[in-house]
Amino acid sequence: MTTPIPYLTIVYTRFAGPTNTQGSRIIATSTYFGKKGKAMLNYDHALNSHENHRAAAWKFLAKNTSDTFELIGQSDNPSGSGTAWVFKRVGA
């Protein structure tokens, strides 16, 4: 049995700089999906920072649920690093 997705979902994104083995990337998480709820997106230099963060948030949702969402807002991440994306489940 799957857990129903809430009406509103917040996805947090943050930038992770390059290492010796990986390039720059955006990491997306959400506390609702637990420890498995994580997605990484390689930084696309053809996009700006805002677009990279938004793409990572959408990738996170696609990876963790088959429900349809619409983006209704964004804000600075309360932790001070990255962005918080607010999504509303369509049809809820």
LOFIRO-103006 format. One record per atom (N, C-alpha, C, CB): x, z, y. Coordinates in pm, whole numbers, padded with zeros to 5 digits, always signed. Each point is the difference from the previous one (the first is absolute). Glycine has a CB too. Example, Ala and Ser with C-alpha at 12.3 -4.5 7.8 and 13.67 -1.06 7.14 Angstrom:
BEGIN
+01319+00780-00569/-00089+00000+00119/+00090+00000+00120/-00189+00125-00117/+00154-00197+00222/+00082+00006+00119/-00077+00073+00109/+00118-00215-00063/
% end
This chain:
BEGIN
+00084+00000-00118/-00084+00000+00118/+00088+00000+00124/-00184+00121-00124/+00154-00209+00219/+00079-00006+00121/-00063+00086+00109/+00077-00229-00061/+00007+00281+00147/-00047+00081+00111/-00052-00092+00109/+00165+00184-00055/-00283-00158+00110/-00051-00086+00106/+00087+00010+00125/-00232+00027-00092/+00247-00139+00159/+00080-00006+00121/-00086+00052+00116/+00138-00198-00089/-00082+00280+00177/-00080+00053+00111/-00040-00109+00099/+00118+00218-00027/-00216-00186+00108/-00050-00090+00103/+00112-00042+00095/-00226+00108-00016/+00307-00013+00059/+00115-00027+00086/+00128+00034-00076/-00136+00047+00208/+00235-00132-00193/+00129+00022-00064/+00109-00018+00105/-00087-00080-00226/+00184+00170+00227/+00113-00010+00092/+00124-00033-00081/-00104+00164+00163/+00174-00270-00121/+00125-00040-00063/+00111+00020+00103/-00116-00170-00153/+00220+00241+00111/+00114+00027+00088/+00114-00094-00035/-00069+00242+00022/+00130-00301+00080/+00115-00088-00022/+00119+00053+00078/-00152-00199-00037/+00269+00175-00020/+00124+00039+00069/+00110-00100-00034/-00067+00244-00005/+00161-00257+00094/+00114-00090-00018/+00108+00070-00081/-00052-00117+00217/+00112+00046-00311/+00116+00050-00075/+00113-00100+00023/-00146+00118-00177/+00252-00071+00235/+00113-00087+00031/+00073-00048-00124/+00022+00120+00214/+00069-00216-00195/+00073-00056-00114/+00098+00099-00061/-00025-00225+00103/+00051+00205-00231/+00101+00078-00071/+00102-00098-00056/-00166+00186-00058/+00258-00137-00024/+00097-00090-00062/-00063-00092-00103/+00173+00173+00038/-00291-00136-00089/-00063-00079-00106/-00134-00061+00039/+00115+00147-00159/-00177-00104+00271/-00130-00052+00042/+00001-00033+00147/-00111+00134-00177/+00033-00233+00213/-00017-00034+00141/-00101+00092+00065/+00059-00238-00050/-00086+00214+00176/-00101+00078+00073/-00136-00022-00063/+00133-00015+00213/-00218+00117-00210/-00133-00010-00059/-00095+00094+00070/+00100-00065-00220/-00228+00041+00196/-00106+00086+00051/-00061+00069-00122/-00047-00150+00205/+00029+00281-00197/-00059+00077-00109/-00138+00047+00045/+00229+00074-00085/-00329-00103+00001/-00138+00040+00029/-00046+00103-00102/-00049-00226+00101/-00016+00332-00054/-00051+00106-00088/-00136+00047+00051/+00236+00072-00059/-00305+00001-00026/-00124+00064+00040/-00016+00124-00086/-00108-00221+00072/+00078+00332-00013/-00014+00124-00076/-00117-00007-00096/+00100+00125+00189/-00198-00207-00161/-00117-00007-00087/+00035-00054-00139/-00142-00033+00203/+00236-00058-00213/+00032-00065-00127/+00105+00076-00081/-00057-00215+00107/+00102+00328-00060/+00097+00080-00075/+00141-00057+00003/-00187+00072-00144/+00272-00020+00057/+00140-00039+00000/+00022-00146-00041/+00056+00236-00051/-00149-00291-00026/+00013-00140-00041/-00039-00095+00112/-00046+00068-00236/-00018-00016+00337/-00048-00083+00110/+00111-00033+00098/-00223+00102-00026/+00300-00205-00005/+00112-00038+00084/+00021-00150-00016/+00109+00230-00021/-00074-00297+00129/+00034-00142-00006/+00114-00025+00097/-00238-00065-00062/+00331-00019+00019/+00112-00037+00086/-00007-00150+00027/+00144+00188-00091/-00114-00225+00213/-00001-00139+00041/+00133-00029+00068/-00254-00004+00026/+00326-00096-00075/+00124-00038+00066/-00029-00044+00142/+00101-00069-00220/-00017+00108+00313/-00019-00031+00141/+00011-00150+00020/+00091+00225+00069/-00194-00286-00011/-00003-00143+00027/+00041-00020+00146/-00184-00042-00173/+00304-00013+00195/+00052-00014+00135/-00072-00108+00081/+00219+00077-00086/-00306-00156+00020/-00081-00097+00072/-00119+00069+00069/+00068-00179-00166/-00098+00301+00125/-00107+00079+00060/+00058+00107+00091/-00147-00044-00200/+00067+00094+00292/+00047+00112+00080/-00025+00130-00075/-00045-00127+00214/+00089+00238-00160/-00012+00129-00068/-00145+00035-00030/+00209+00074+00115/-00297-00091-00016/-00142+00031-00018/-00060-00081-00115/-00018+00053+00246/+00048-00181-00250/-00052-00087-00106/+00053+00039-00137/-00018-00185+00166/+00144+00227-00174/+00057+00045-00127/-00070+00126-00050/+00221-00099+00064/-00246+00193+00024/-00068+00124-00038/-00143-00030-00046/+00141+00129+00164/-00210-00215-00091/-00137-00036-00037/-00003-00069-00137/-00060-00024+00244/+00154-00066-00269/+00006-00070-00129/+00026+00099-00114/+00085-00207+00116/-00002+00307-00092/+00027+00101-00104/-00124+00083-00029/+00239+00009+00073/-00316+00024+00029/-00124+00077-00020/-00099-00080-00084/+00036+00118+00219/-00051-00246-00189/-00091-00085-00079/+00050-00014-00143/-00064-00125+00208/+00196+00111-00227/+00056-00010-00135/-00029+00128-00078/+00181-00154+00083/-00170+00268-00018/-00028+00127-00065/-00143+00003-00054/+00165+00114+00151/-00261-00153-00068/-00140+00001-00043/-00023-00097-00116/-00069+00062+00234/+00128-00180-00225/-00017-00100-00107/+00057+00050-00132/+00010-00182+00171/+00098+00258-00163/+00064+00052-00121/-00079+00114-00063/+00220-00067+00095/-00285+00148-00014/-00062+00124-00049/-00151-00002-00019/+00184+00109+00112/-00251-00212-00065/-00146-00005-00016/-00049-00144+00005/-00020+00228+00103/-00091-00253-00166/-00061-00133+00007/-00112-00003+00104/+00057-00038-00242/-00083+00150+00307/-00103+00006+00104/+00042-00084+00121/-00069+00230-00078/-00028-00269+00158/+00026-00078+00120/-00002+00093+00121/-00102-00208-00105/+00199+00190+00192/+00013+00085+00119/+00010-00085+00125/+00111+00177-00137/-00144-00116+00250/+00028-00061+00129/+00080+00100+00083/-00213-00142-00010/+00307+00090+00085/+00083+00084+00086/-00081+00037+00123/+00213-00109-00083/-00225+00240+00110/-00079+00043+00116/+00083+00070+00106/-00194+00020-00151/+00320+00013+00121/+00081+00064+00101/+00140+00030-00048/-00205+00096+00093/+00288-00060+00000/+00137+00038-00030/+00049+00099+00103/+00043-00223-00108/+00059+00298+00071/+00056+00099+00090/+00142+00028-00044/-00227+00103+00046/+00301-00034+00037/+00131+00047-00043/-00020+00097-00115/+00097-00029+00233/-00007+00026-00329/-00006+00092-00113/+00019+00142+00053/+00090-00177-00161/-00175+00271+00121/+00013+00138+00049/+00136+00063-00029/-00244+00022-00031/+00314-00072-00071/+00132+00055-00032/+00105-00044+00101/-00063+00002-00242/+00027-00097+00328/+00094-00048+00102/+00079-00121-00044/+00015+00231+00081/-00039-00281-00200/+00075-00114-00051/-00096-00102-00058/+00198+00147-00049/-00210-00263+00114/-00084-00105-00054/-00139-00004+00059/+00130+00018-00206/-00223-00073+00126/-00134-00027+00047/-00103+00050-00100/+00084-00199+00126/-00198+00243-00076/-00114+00037-00084/-00106-00107+00019/+00051+00251+00017/-00099-00310-00127/-00099-00107+00001/-00130+00054-00057/+00180-00178-00023/-00290+00160+00094/-00130+00050-00043/-00085-00118-00047/+00013+00196+00164/-00056-00187-00290/-00081-00106-00061/-00136+00055-00038/+00207-00113-00087/-00308+00030+00100/-00137+00035-00041/-00036-00087-00120/-00068+00069+00238/+00015-00006-00341/-00042-00076-00118/-00123-00082+00038/+00091+00176-00160/-00088-00306+00131/-00111-00089+00030/-00113+00027-00097/+00157-00174+00090/-00279+00182-00038/-00117+00024-00083/-00029+00145-00026/+00046-00214-00103/+00030+00303+00164/-00021+00145-00024/-00099+00055+00099/+00231+00023-00089/
% end
